[in-house]
Every structure is written in C-alpha cells, then in structure tokens.
C-alpha cells in the first residue's frame, strides 16, 4: 500500500495534540491536516454528481395528480440537495469524527419517485421519508441498530466491504460508458457499443484510469485529486474541439456523448441558491391518501434498505481507513448511526428524498482521509456548491469515476480474510459479494448473505450458534424480498 492508503494507527498509539488536531484525533490516526483536506475535496468531487443527478431522477416522475414532483423546479431541487448534504456531512464530521459523507440516496430516491410518489402527493411522500428517519433514529437510540451490527459474523462484514468494492466498480464502468446494456439478446451488458469502445468520453475515462493507476503505483500523494483535475481539463479541451455534447438532449440520444455533465466552462461562476423546498412535506398526508397499509409497507421498505446500506457503507469505509476494532466496529458507531438517521429525516424535511451515507467516501479515504475533518471539508464544499453550482457541473463523470475503480481494487484486497473452506460463511460471503454489483443494490447483497448464513447453520444442525438478532434480521429480509406479493395480498 502507498503512504496515502495505509491504515492509520489505532487509538492511543500516538499522543494527540490540542486544538483542531486534538478534536479530530488527526495525529492519533496517523494523518495530517493536509491529507484530511485533500481527502475531503476528493470525496466531494467524486459524489458532487448528486447535485445534478438527484433533480434529474426526482423530476422524472409524477405524483398521483399527474403533477411533476418537487414542483418541477430543477434549480430548487439542486440547491436543496446540496444544502442538506452539506449540513449532515458536516454534522457527521463534527459529531462522529468519521470520514463519511452523506447526500440524497441513489436507489432510495428512485424508489420514492416511481413507487411512492405515484400513489400520493410529493409532500405526502416526503412525510413518509421523515417518519422513516425518525423510526431509524429510535432504533439507534435504543441500541437495536448497533446490536444488529455487532451480531453480524466477521466474515460477512468483510464480504460486505468486498461486495461494495465491486459495486463501486460496476457503477464507475457503467457511468463511463465502458460497460453498457445491450438491450437485446441473452447478454445483459457488453463492452462499449457493440463490443467496441467508442467516443471521446470513454477515451477520457480510459486515459484517466491509466493516469490514476500510474500515479498510485508511483505512490504520488493526492493521486486521485490530481487525476480528477487533470482529466477535467482534458475533457474541457476535448469538448471545445470535438463538440461531443450530452448523451441525452431533449428527445435526441447520442450514445457517444458525455454521461451527465458536459465539461464546458460555464458562463456564470456564481448564483444565488433557491431553497423554497425546505419544509415542504406533509407528515401524515400519505396515511389519508394512500391508506395505512400501503404507507406502512413503504416506510418498512425504506427503513430496511437504509438500515443495511449504512451498515455496509460504514463497515467498508472503516475497513479501508484501518479504523475498525477487533469486532469490526468503527469508532463512535452509535454517533455515526445517529447522524445517518437524522440525515434520512432531514432529506424528507427538505423535500429532496432520504439522505444516507455514501460509499463514494471511500475515494477520499483512499487519498488519505482518516477523520471527521475530511467530512467537514466535503460538507463545506457542498454548501459552497449551492453558489458555485455552474463550476461543479463542469466535472464529467468520465473524469471522476476512475477513482471508484481504484477504490474497488483496494476494497477487493480484503477478500483474503474470508475462510472460503468454511461453507457456512463462504457461501453467504460469496452471495453477498456477487449480488451487490449484479443487482445494483447493497441491501440485496446483504440480505441474501444473511439468509444464506441462517439457512446453512440450520441445515447443518447448528441453529443454536445463530445470534438471536440474526433470526430477526432474516425474517425482516424475507419480508423485504417478498414485499411486492405481500403488498398485493393486503391491498
């Protein structure tokens, strides 16, 4: 491992200084202020896409009245997305001292948009998100959420980290256009278009990947940040010369275009944020409009997904940073979970969908972040992004996502810690690892692994070895996977 990715020493191995260093335990965790700032910037650049992508997803649906969600205002959704992400990420850094950033949850926002909001108004749907966040907070404060985390066998925790690494890798390859859906035939995905790499954006990604791997192999400090900045400049030059354009422009589709942001220097560098969506939620409207049963099932689905997504993300970040204890627990676990729960409710209260922990934080950890100072930096940049959104939008996915591929490699290295000869953990670990990228869901991978673990213990006559909470979780995941037929039966 390079200097920038070596795990920091465990608490107590170095004396802490006062002030900023003492509060965040920077020296104690083997880091420096410079590395923390750099890591925070890298995390922001890796996940800043959510400022643009969240409005795109939310405004793709309509409510039960046929109206566009969130008032149909792209700028207002973008501003509120950045605002909430900034506040809760700063809270994570200050309260939990953990290098973990939060923002509107991908997957969760799509579920809210297309499944929940279609059966009620947007304000009603956001009310359900607030309720879900409050319920998770109660589970944290009662100790249930942390107790479940401690009940998970160590090999499954490792598998969760490895699976998330592969999940990040497939996200990066798809976002860059390196891997695409075929749309026809028995093969779901292929290399590029028709089995061939085509287009300038893919070239930028490949060049960025080569640059990043080279810098990392040479142990260059700040390799990820350098790569993102350099390739953004290259992308701007390419767009200026070749006029590539976006993948989707109105009703026209250009498969060789930039996936999300077109890297052209903006005409305006600053703008005042529109925060009109803050507070636009109806706490109990869904129970009247959609019914108690439907609303309860929606809340349960949101809760379970958020519950275990965070478990996996927290474990993976802690493992990559070298911050896990002997039980595989990160420092300040309960505080991390409290902030994550508050973030879920805050996203609903701001009308931008549930906010949750982001695995992209691993990019900042890979570049040196070990403390909550990195999260504070990321959060401040999100708040500034409300005013400088045009500048944030010049970084294309193709320039940023090579960082996720490198992170996938780093997290994959943990796979050697799993005892594959022990089928009782080997098979569940395998399912956890492969189903995360193959289903595009952290929760599905965790659920399959947990259910397989319980099943194999039972069939081999070792049911007494199963922690009681693992039984509870297994039952919950059975309901989670069968939520569609259950919904059909009760409605």
PyMOL commands that set and color helices and strands:
alter all, ss='L'
color gray80, all
select helices_A, chain A and resi 19-24+33-47+50-58+69-72+74-96+108-119+122-141+144-151+154-175+200-217+223-242+285-289+292-321+333-349+361-366+372-385+389-392+397-400+402-417+423-439+442-459+463-465+468-481+483-490
alter helices_A, ss='H'
color red, helices_A
select strands_A, chain A and resi 102-104+179-181+189-191+248-249+252-253+355-357
alter strands_A, ss='S'
color yellow, strands_A
deselect
rebuild
show_as cartoon
